[in-house]
């Protein structure tokens, strides 16, 4: 993968995480497979996903129990 393509993929991945969170089920279907593969194969993408998962968990705890 060229460095420009990889950078574009990581930028897209980060934008999807920022918009939809860490749960792949919420990611746009048209990009889900590609981004899931990126998260499985790229160390930077793995790190971004772990950070998004931690952020999602923090938000869930801050919201309190469901009513």
N, C-alpha and C positions, 0 to 999 in steps of 0.2 A: 504494500500500500504506500503510495507516495505521501510525503509529509503534508502536502497541501490537502489531499483527500482526507488523511487522518485528522488533521486539524479541523476541517469542515465537519467531519462526522462527530468529533468530540464537542464541537460548538453546538451542533444540532442536538446531541444527547443532553448537554447541560441545559439547553433551552427547554427541552421536553421535561426534564426533571424539575426545573424551576416552575414550569406551568402546570404540570399534571402530578407531580410527586413521584415517589419511588416505586409505586405499584404499577408494574407493566400492564395490568388490566385497564388502567386509566389512560395509557399512552395511545396516540392515534394508531388505529389498526394498520394503516398503510405503512407505517414506519416501525411498528412494534418488533417484527421479526429481525430486521436489520439492527435495531438498537439493542435488542436482547443479545444478539450474537456479539455485538461490540462489547457489551458489558461482560460477557464471558471470556473474551479474548484479549482485552486491552487493560493494562494495569491502571492507567489514568481513569478510564471509564469505571473500573471497579471501585476506585477511590471515590469518584463522584457519586456513584450509586450508594456506597456506604454512608457518605455524608448526607445524602437525601433521605435515606432510611432513618438515620439518627434524628434528622430534623422532623420528619413525619412522626416519629415516636414522641418527640418532645411536644409537638402540637397536640397529639392525642392525649398526653398526660395533662397538658394545660387546660384542655377543654373539660376535664372532669368526667365523671361517669355519665353515660347516656341517660336521658330523662324519658 
